[in-house]
Amino acid sequence: MNQKIEIFILTHKKFDEQYDSNLYKPLLNGSCMLDDDYGYIRDDSGENISNLNKYFAEFTGQFWAWKNSDADIIGFCHYRRWFVRNLKFDKLTKKDIINDLSKFDIILPQKRRLNGTVSEVIQDSLKINPDYGVKYEDYLILGETIKDFFPEYYTSFQKVMNSKSAYYNTMFISNKKLADNYFKWLFDIFEKVFDKIDLSKYPKNNKRVFGFFGEILLNVYVLNNNLKIKEHYILFNERKFPVFDVLCRRFPKLVSVETRLVSLLS
């Protein structure tokens, strides 16, 4: 229990959720562009890439933690999404985390089942809203970059893109050594892809291409390295019925049921 653990709450604004401040640390993403830091950790201190936040989204915060945290175990949740240990939505404690990581390599959110493969879902979503997400041709660039520079990961990339389930939300908890290895790999890919993509084709309010890439790449890394995974439920505290987020991850067709229910009760 003497291990130092820091779970960073990635946020871009002030939030009111209650948490154990000895364990959870608010980390303000893109703080170099914000007037107030609300007393949170700034991602433009120390070694940082805060100025790239409009492209990297929460990964400017994760980069900061990688380069500046001296914790033995690090992890990430969001101001509106939290790891919980049960359907009472009790947040993970230090004891929970140490116990999990004594048996598993990494803690991830409950896996989300999809109505189609990851690739199909991306393409279908772009048909509905072409200005949200990453253009499909840029996923192909991502794949080719992995094939050229990290060929040992390319088969895993293909498997993830053709899978009908995935881990989303870029949340995880692991020991720092594992996180260091993952982030070195991840940001090497980001650096190589950055100059290959025409970011000017994305709308001003949605250029966070690497935030979307990161969701896919965490899956690739976990799969390729055969990590032992402990899944936990997620509390999505901005959802009218938080339990639906748990259910929809397993039964994606329930999304339409939730939409109708919210409409009836609003």
C-alpha positions as CSV (number, residue, x, y, z in Angstrom):
1,M,0.0,0.0,0.0
2,N,3.1,2.3,0.0
3,Q,2.9,2.6,-3.8
4,K,2.3,6.1,-5.1
5,I,-0.8,6.2,-7.3
6,E,-2.1,9.1,-9.3
7,I,-5.3,8.9,-11.3
8,F,-5.6,12.0,-13.5
9,I,-9.0,13.4,-14.1
10,L,-8.7,14.7,-17.7
11,T,-10.8,17.9,-18.1
12,H,-11.0,21.1,-20.1
13,K,-13.3,22.9,-17.7
14,K,-14.3,23.2,-14.0
15,F,-16.4,20.3,-12.7
16,D,-18.2,19.5,-9.5
17,E,-18.0,15.7,-9.1
18,Q,-16.8,14.5,-5.7
19,Y,-13.6,12.4,-5.5
20,D,-10.8,11.4,-3.2
21,S,-8.2,14.2,-3.7
22,N,-5.4,12.0,-2.3
23,L,-5.9,9.6,-5.3
24,Y,-7.5,11.6,-8.0
25,K,-5.8,14.7,-9.6
26,P,-7.6,17.1,-11.9
27,L,-5.5,17.8,-15.0
28,L,-6.5,20.7,-17.2
29,N,-6.0,19.8,-20.9
30,G,-5.1,22.6,-23.3
31,S,-4.4,24.9,-20.3
32,C,-2.1,27.1,-22.4
33,M,-5.3,28.4,-24.2
34,L,-7.4,28.9,-21.1
35,D,-7.7,31.9,-18.8
36,D,-8.4,30.1,-15.6
37,D,-6.9,26.8,-14.3
38,Y,-9.4,26.4,-11.4
39,G,-6.5,25.3,-9.2
40,Y,-6.0,22.2,-11.3
41,I,-2.7,20.8,-12.6
42,R,-1.9,22.5,-15.9
43,D,-0.8,20.5,-18.9
44,D,1.4,23.4,-20.1
45,S,3.8,23.0,-17.1
46,G,7.0,20.9,-17.2
47,E,7.6,19.0,-20.5
48,N,4.4,19.3,-22.4
49,I,2.5,19.6,-25.8
50,S,-0.4,21.7,-24.5
51,N,-0.3,23.8,-27.6
52,L,-1.4,20.8,-29.7
53,N,-4.6,20.3,-27.7
54,K,-6.9,21.1,-30.6
55,Y,-5.4,18.1,-32.5
56,F,-4.5,15.8,-29.6
57,A,-7.5,16.4,-27.2
58,E,-7.0,14.5,-23.9
59,F,-3.6,13.2,-25.1
60,T,-2.0,16.5,-24.2
61,G,-2.9,15.6,-20.6
62,Q,-1.7,12.1,-20.9
63,F,1.6,13.3,-22.4
64,W,2.0,15.6,-19.4
65,A,1.4,12.7,-17.0
66,W,3.8,10.5,-18.9
67,K,6.6,13.0,-18.8
68,N,6.0,14.6,-15.4
69,S,4.4,12.1,-12.9
70,D,6.7,10.2,-10.6
71,A,4.0,7.8,-9.4
72,D,4.4,4.0,-9.4
73,I,0.9,3.6,-10.9
74,I,-0.8,6.1,-13.1
75,G,-4.2,6.2,-14.7
76,F,-6.8,8.3,-16.4
77,C,-10.5,9.0,-16.1
78,H,-12.5,12.0,-17.3
79,Y,-14.4,14.7,-15.6
80,R,-17.6,13.0,-16.7
81,R,-16.5,9.3,-16.9
82,W,-15.2,7.4,-13.9
83,F,-14.1,3.9,-13.2
84,V,-16.5,2.3,-10.7
85,R,-16.4,-1.1,-9.0
86,N,-20.1,-1.8,-8.9
87,L,-23.6,-0.6,-10.1
88,K,-23.8,1.6,-7.0
89,F,-21.2,3.6,-9.0
90,D,-18.6,3.6,-6.2
91,K,-15.4,5.0,-7.6
92,L,-12.3,2.9,-7.5
93,T,-10.2,3.3,-4.4
94,K,-6.4,2.9,-3.9
95,K,-7.0,-0.6,-2.4
96,D,-9.1,-1.6,-5.4
97,I,-6.4,-0.5,-7.8
98,I,-3.6,-2.2,-6.0
99,N,-5.6,-5.4,-5.7
100,D,-6.5,-5.4,-9.4
101,L,-3.0,-4.7,-10.6
102,S,-1.6,-7.6,-8.4
103,K,-3.5,-9.9,-10.8
104,F,-3.9,-8.0,-14.0
105,D,-1.6,-5.8,-16.2
106,I,-4.1,-3.1,-17.0
107,I,-7.5,-1.7,-15.9
108,L,-9.8,-0.7,-18.8
109,P,-13.4,0.4,-19.2
110,Q,-16.0,-2.3,-19.9
111,K,-15.6,-3.3,-23.5
112,R,-18.2,-1.9,-25.9
113,R,-20.0,-4.2,-28.3
114,L,-20.8,-2.7,-31.7
115,N,-23.4,-3.0,-34.4
116,G,-20.7,-3.9,-37.0
117,T,-16.9,-3.8,-37.1
118,V,-14.9,-0.9,-35.8
119,S,-14.2,0.0,-39.4
120,E,-17.8,-0.2,-40.4
121,V,-19.0,1.9,-37.5
122,I,-16.5,4.6,-38.3
123,Q,-17.6,4.7,-41.9
124,D,-21.3,4.7,-41.1
125,S,-20.9,7.5,-38.5
126,L,-19.1,9.6,-41.1
127,K,-22.0,9.2,-43.5
128,I,-24.4,10.5,-40.8
129,N,-22.0,13.3,-39.7
130,P,-19.0,13.9,-42.0
131,D,-17.7,16.7,-39.8
132,Y,-17.3,14.6,-36.7
133,G,-14.5,12.1,-36.2
134,V,-11.6,11.2,-38.5
135,K,-11.8,10.9,-42.2
136,Y,-11.6,7.3,-43.2
137,E,-8.7,7.9,-45.5
138,D,-6.7,9.1,-42.5
139,Y,-7.3,5.8,-40.7
140,L,-5.7,4.2,-43.8
141,I,-2.7,6.5,-43.4
142,L,-2.5,5.5,-39.7
143,G,-2.6,1.8,-40.8
144,E,0.1,2.3,-43.4
145,T,2.3,4.1,-40.9
146,I,2.0,1.2,-38.5
147,K,2.8,-1.2,-41.3
148,D,5.9,0.8,-42.3
149,F,7.4,1.6,-38.9
150,F,5.9,-0.8,-36.5
151,P,5.1,-3.9,-38.6
152,E,4.9,-6.2,-35.6
153,Y,1.7,-4.3,-34.7
154,Y,0.0,-4.2,-38.1
155,T,-1.8,-7.5,-37.8
156,S,-3.2,-6.4,-34.4
157,F,-4.3,-3.1,-36.0
158,Q,-6.2,-5.0,-38.7
159,K,-7.8,-7.2,-36.1
160,V,-9.0,-4.2,-34.1
161,M,-10.4,-2.5,-37.1
162,N,-12.3,-5.7,-38.0
163,S,-13.5,-6.5,-34.5
164,K,-17.1,-6.0,-33.4
165,S,-16.1,-4.7,-30.0
166,A,-13.5,-2.3,-28.6
167,Y,-12.3,-0.4,-25.5
168,Y,-13.3,3.3,-25.8
169,N,-12.8,6.5,-23.9
170,T,-8.9,6.4,-23.7
171,M,-9.1,5.5,-20.0
172,F,-6.8,3.1,-18.3
173,I,-4.8,2.4,-15.1
174,S,-1.4,0.5,-15.1
175,N,2.0,0.6,-13.5
176,K,4.2,3.4,-14.7
177,K,6.6,1.1,-16.6
178,L,3.8,-0.3,-18.8
179,A,2.4,3.2,-19.3
180,D,5.9,4.5,-20.3
181,N,6.3,1.8,-22.9
182,Y,2.8,2.4,-24.3
183,F,3.2,6.2,-24.5
184,K,6.6,6.0,-26.2
185,W,5.0,3.7,-28.9
186,L,1.9,5.9,-29.1
187,F,3.6,9.2,-29.5
188,D,6.1,7.8,-31.9
189,I,3.2,6.9,-34.1
190,F,1.5,10.3,-33.6
191,E,4.7,12.1,-34.6
192,K,5.1,10.1,-37.8
193,V,1.4,10.5,-38.8
194,F,1.1,14.2,-37.9
195,D,2.9,15.4,-41.1
196,K,1.1,13.0,-43.3
197,I,-2.4,14.3,-42.6
198,D,-4.0,17.4,-44.0
199,L,-5.5,18.8,-40.8
200,S,-6.8,21.9,-42.7
201,K,-9.6,19.8,-44.1
202,Y,-11.2,19.3,-40.7
203,P,-13.6,21.9,-39.3
204,K,-12.4,24.4,-36.8
205,N,-14.4,22.9,-33.9
206,N,-13.3,19.3,-34.6
207,K,-9.7,18.9,-35.3
208,R,-9.0,16.4,-32.5
209,V,-7.9,13.7,-34.9
210,F,-5.4,12.1,-32.6
211,G,-7.9,11.8,-29.8
212,F,-9.9,9.4,-32.0
213,F,-6.7,7.6,-33.2
214,G,-5.7,7.1,-29.6
215,E,-8.9,5.1,-28.8
216,I,-8.0,2.6,-31.6
217,L,-4.3,2.5,-30.7
218,L,-4.9,1.6,-27.1
219,N,-6.8,-1.5,-28.3
220,V,-3.9,-2.3,-30.7
221,Y,-1.3,-2.1,-28.0
222,V,-3.3,-4.1,-25.4
223,L,-4.0,-6.8,-28.0
224,N,-0.5,-7.0,-29.5
225,N,1.1,-7.3,-26.1
226,N,-1.4,-9.8,-24.8
227,L,-2.0,-7.8,-21.6
228,K,-4.2,-9.3,-18.9
229,I,-7.2,-7.0,-18.6
230,K,-9.4,-6.1,-15.6
231,E,-12.6,-4.4,-16.8
232,H,-14.6,-2.0,-14.7
233,Y,-18.0,-0.3,-15.3
234,I,-18.0,3.3,-16.2
235,L,-20.1,6.0,-14.5
236,F,-21.0,8.5,-17.2
237,N,-22.3,11.2,-14.9
238,E,-23.7,13.4,-17.6
239,R,-26.1,10.7,-18.8
240,K,-29.7,11.0,-17.6
241,F,-29.7,7.3,-16.7
242,P,-26.1,6.3,-16.0
243,V,-26.9,2.6,-15.9
244,F,-27.8,2.8,-19.6
245,D,-24.1,3.5,-20.4
246,V,-23.2,0.2,-18.7
247,L,-26.0,-1.7,-20.5
248,C,-25.4,-0.1,-23.9
249,R,-21.7,-1.2,-23.9
250,R,-23.0,-4.8,-23.8
251,F,-26.2,-4.4,-25.8
252,P,-25.7,-1.6,-28.4
253,K,-29.3,-1.8,-29.6
254,L,-30.4,-0.4,-26.3
255,V,-29.1,3.1,-27.4
256,S,-32.3,3.6,-29.4
257,V,-34.4,2.5,-26.3
258,E,-32.6,5.0,-24.1
259,T,-33.1,7.8,-26.7
260,R,-36.9,7.2,-26.7
261,L,-37.1,7.0,-23.0
262,V,-35.3,10.3,-22.5
263,S,-37.6,11.9,-25.1
264,L,-40.7,10.6,-23.3
265,L,-39.5,11.9,-19.9
266,S,-38.2,15.3,-21.1
